[in-house]
Structures are given as structure tokens and as C-alpha cells.
């Protein structure tokens, strides 16, 4: 049991103390399952020895009271471990439900856009060729955007865990605030978030930082009249150590 406790300490030390990611909880559950199995054997042995002691010595002796305390302590520890395992499983289930909800929402959006695109294409066949081609192209762009948005929502869910919903809600405002589409904002935020958590940030800290970085990228692109991809690459240099792009942007600002 001491070895398993040290194993649990090693697992939890890999993550922020508030980290509730599925990876962290799954690793904890592996150790918890082994701890529970061992603790159950301990409780069974305590109960067995207690029963034998009562049969031999009778009740209310010091030895019996000592074994009763040992049995109660072992049982309480088993209950504690089982509650922790149940809590972890509940969190994992809730996280999976959120991912499923994201997927269901994006699937519905994709179906609506596909339906609209089909309507455009159908209407286009009744018009001249000069109108039909642009309309079909517009429908294809809409379908591609729905696919990209769904993919970037999934990236967001993986990158930010329990904080993904906050980032997704924020992304609905980026087009008006920074001129960045929701899909592009989620893509950039996920990239900055992955870099932040890799440097030791919690998913909550990474979410706050990533939303700020996306806003900064939008401001930089607008201020210097450069592409959002160029602004993103410049800010990415903060994490990668490749500061040339950011330096060039600074020089442009200076000029």
C-alpha cells in the first residue's frame, strides 16, 4: 500500500493540482483500482482475525478492541478510495458528454449548411450557367467551413478540457471583435493552448492566455495590415524561440 501511495503521488505530480483532464484521471484510476483491491483484502483479513479473536477471547477484551479499531480504520480507508474512484469516473463521464454535445451541435450545423448548399445548387440549375457555377462554389465553401469548424471544436475540447465551453462561447464573438472567424479563432486558440499546457499551465490558465493571444493577433493584423496567419506566426515565436517574425513585425510598427 505504501508503494501504491508513492505511485499515486508520482502520477498526480505530473499534472496541475486542479487538472481534471481525462488523461490525468485515467492514470489515477489505474492506481486507485490496485489500491482498492489491496485494501479490500486488508479489510477481509482484519474481519477474519477479529472473528477468530472473538471466538477465542470473547468480546470487550483489549485485543478485540484493538482489532475492531484496525478493522474500522481499514474499512474507512476503503470507502475513501472507492469514493475517489467514483468521483473520477463521474468527471470522465461528464467530460465525454460535453465532447458528445459538441459533436452533436456541429453535426446539426453541418446538416443545416449542407441542406442550404443543396438548395443553392438546386436553384442554380434553373438559372444561367454564369450564376450556377458561383452558387455551387458558394455551397462548397459553406460545407468546407462547417467541416473545419467541427474539427476545430474538437481540437478545442482536447486542448482545454473542462474550459473548452468557455473558449467556444468566446469564439462566437471574435468575428465582430477582431475580424477573425469562429473556426480560425478556435484553431489559433487550440495551438496557443497546447503550447501553454506544454509549458506547465493549467487548462484554465492556457484558455485565458490563448484567448488574449488570438485577440492580440487580430489587433496586430489590423494595425499593420498584414494577414492573420503572419500575425499568428509572429506571436508563435514567443513560445518556439523563433523571434524573427515578431521582430520583423516590431520593425514594421517602428517604421
C-alpha positions in Angstrom: 0.0 0.0 0.0 2.9 2.4 0.7 4.3 1.6 -2.8 0.9 2.3 -4.4 0.6 5.6 -2.4 4.0 6.7 -3.8 2.9 5.7 -7.3 -0.2 7.9 -6.9 1.9 10.8 -5.7 4.1 10.4 -8.8 1.1 10.3 -11.1 -0.6 13.4 -9.6 2.7 15.3 -9.6 2.7 15.2 -13.4 -0.3 17.5 -13.5 -1.6 20.7 -12.0 -3.4 20.0 -8.8 -6.7 21.3 -10.3 -6.2 19.4 -13.6 -9.3 17.2 -14.3 -8.3 16.0 -17.7 -9.2 12.5 -18.8 -5.6 11.5 -19.1 -4.8 12.5 -15.5 -8.0 10.9 -14.1 -7.4 7.7 -16.1 -3.9 7.3 -14.7 -5.2 8.0 -11.2 -7.9 5.3 -11.7 -5.3 2.7 -12.6 -3.6 3.2 -9.3 -6.9 3.5 -7.4 -8.1 0.2 -8.7 -5.0 -1.5 -7.4 -5.3 0.3 -4.1 -8.9 -0.7 -3.7 -8.2 -4.4 -4.5 -5.4 -4.4 -1.9 -7.5 -2.5 0.7 -10.4 -4.9 0.3 -8.1 -7.8 1.1 -6.9 -6.0 4.1 -10.4 -5.4 5.4 -11.2 -9.1 4.8 -8.2 -10.2 6.7 -9.0 -7.8 9.6 -12.6 -9.1 9.8 -11.3 -12.7 9.7 -8.8 -12.1 12.5 -11.4 -10.2 14.5 -13.9 -13.0 14.2 -11.3 -15.6 15.3 -10.2 -13.4 18.2 -13.8 -13.0 19.4 -14.3 -16.8 19.2 -11.2 -17.4 21.2 -11.1 -14.5 23.7 -14.7 -13.3 23.9 -15.8 -9.7 23.3 -14.6 -6.5 25.0 -11.0 -7.5 25.7 -8.2 -5.1 24.8 -7.1 -7.4 22.0 -10.6 -7.4 20.5 -11.0 -3.6 20.8 -7.6 -3.2 19.1 -8.7 -5.4 16.1 -12.1 -3.6 16.0 -10.2 -0.2 15.6 -8.0 -1.7 12.9 -11.0 -3.1 11.0 -12.9 0.2 11.2 -9.8 2.2 10.0 -9.2 -0.2 7.1 -12.9 0.0 6.1 -12.9 3.8 6.3 -9.9 3.9 4.0 -11.5 1.5 1.6 -14.6 3.7 1.5 -12.5 6.8 0.8 -10.7 5.2 -2.1 -14.0 4.0 -3.6 -15.5 7.5 -3.3 -12.5 9.0 -5.1 -12.7 6.4 -7.9 -16.5 7.1 -8.3 -15.8 10.9 -8.4 -13.1 10.4 -11.1 -15.4 8.3 -13.2 -18.2 10.8 -12.9 -15.9 13.6 -14.1 -14.8 11.5 -17.0 -18.4 10.7 -17.9 -19.3 14.4 -17.8 -16.3 15.3 -20.0 -17.3 12.7 -22.5 -20.8 14.0 -22.5 -19.5 17.5 -23.3 -17.5 16.2 -26.2 -20.6 14.4 -27.5 -22.6 17.5 -27.1 -20.0 19.5 -29.2 -20.1 16.8 -31.9 -23.9 16.7 -32.0 -24.1 20.5 -32.2 -21.6 20.7 -35.1 -23.2 17.8 -36.8 -26.6 19.6 -36.7 -24.9 22.8 -38.0 -23.2 20.8 -40.8 -26.5 19.3 -41.9 -28.2 22.7 -42.0 -25.4 24.1 -44.1 -25.4 21.1 -46.4 -29.2 21.5 -46.8 -28.7 25.2 -47.6 -26.0 24.3 -50.1 -28.2 21.7 -51.8 -30.9 24.4 -52.1 -28.4 26.8 -53.7 -27.3 24.1 -56.1 -30.9 23.1 -57.0 -31.8 26.7 -57.6 -28.7 27.3 -59.6 -29.6 24.5 -62.1 -32.6 26.6 -63.1 -30.5 29.7 -63.8 -27.9 30.5 -66.4 -24.5 28.8 -66.2 -23.0 32.2 -65.3 -25.0 32.1 -62.0 -25.0 28.4 -61.3 -21.2 28.0 -61.0 -20.7 30.7 -58.4 -23.7 29.4 -56.4 -22.4 25.9 -56.4 -18.9 27.2 -55.4 -20.5 29.1 -52.5 -22.2 26.0 -51.3 -18.9 24.0 -51.3 -17.3 26.8 -49.3 -20.0 26.6 -46.7 -19.7 22.8 -46.4 -15.9 23.1 -46.1 -16.3 25.8 -43.3 -18.7 23.5 -41.4 -16.2 20.7 -41.6 -13.3 23.0 -40.4 -15.4 24.4 -37.6 -16.3 20.9 -36.4 -12.6 19.8 -36.5 -11.5 23.0 -34.6 -14.2 22.5 -32.0 -12.8 19.0 -31.3 -9.3 20.5 -31.1 -10.6 23.0 -28.5 -12.2 20.2 -26.4 -9.0 18.3 -26.3 -6.8 21.3 -25.6 -8.8 22.9 -22.9 -10.8 20.1 -21.3 -13.4 21.5 -18.8 -12.7 25.0 -20.1 -13.5 24.2 -23.7 -17.1 25.5 -23.4 -15.8 29.0 -22.3 -13.4 29.2 -25.2 -16.1 28.1 -27.7 -18.6 30.7 -26.4 -15.9 33.4 -26.7 -15.1 32.3 -30.3 -18.7 33.3 -31.2 -17.7 37.0 -30.7 -14.3 37.1 -32.4 -15.6 38.0 -35.9 -17.1 41.2 -34.6 -14.3 41.9 -32.1 -11.2 41.1 -34.2 -12.4 40.2 -37.7 -11.5 36.6 -37.1 -13.9 33.8 -37.9 -15.0 31.4 -35.2 -13.3 28.5 -36.9 -10.0 30.4 -37.2 -10.2 31.7 -33.7 -10.7 28.2 -32.3 -7.8 26.8 -34.4 -5.4 29.5 -33.2 -6.6 29.3 -29.5 -6.0 25.5 -29.6 -2.5 26.0 -30.9 -1.6 28.6 -28.2 -3.3 26.4 -25.6 -1.3 23.3 -26.5 1.9 25.4 -26.2 0.8 26.8 -22.8 -0.1 23.5 -21.2 3.2 22.0 -22.6 5.0 24.8 -20.6 3.1 23.8 -17.4 0.0 25.9 -17.5 -3.3 24.5 -16.3 -6.1 24.3 -18.9 -7.8 27.2 -17.2 -4.6 29.4 -17.4 -4.0 28.2 -21.0 -7.6 29.2 -22.0 -7.3 32.7 -20.7 -3.9 33.2 -22.2 -4.9 31.7 -25.6 -8.0 34.0 -25.9 -5.8 37.0 -25.2 -3.2 35.9 -27.8 -5.9 35.5 -30.5 -7.1 39.0 -29.8 -3.6 40.3 -30.0 -3.1 38.5 -33.3 -6.2 40.2 -34.6 -5.1 43.6 -33.4 -1.6 43.1 -34.9 -3.0 42.1 -38.3 -5.4 45.1 -38.3 -2.8 47.6 -37.1 -0.1 46.5 -39.6 -2.5 45.5 -42.4 -0.9 42.0 -42.6 -2.5 38.6 -42.9 -3.8 36.9 -39.7 -1.5 33.9 -40.5 1.5 36.2 -40.5 0.4 37.7 -37.2 -0.1 34.3 -35.7 3.4 33.1 -36.8 4.9 36.2 -35.3 3.2 35.5 -31.9 4.0 31.8 -32.0 7.7 32.8 -31.9 7.2 33.7 -28.2 6.8 30.0 -27.4 9.2 28.5 -30.0 12.0 31.0 -29.6 11.9 31.9 -33.2 11.5 35.6 -32.7 12.4 36.8 -36.2 8.8 37.1 -37.3 7.9 39.0 -34.2 11.0 41.2 -34.6 10.0 42.0 -38.2 6.5 43.0 -37.0 8.1 45.2 -34.4 10.3 46.8 -37.0 7.3 47.4 -39.2 5.5 49.0 -36.3 8.5 51.2 -35.6 8.6 52.3 -39.3 
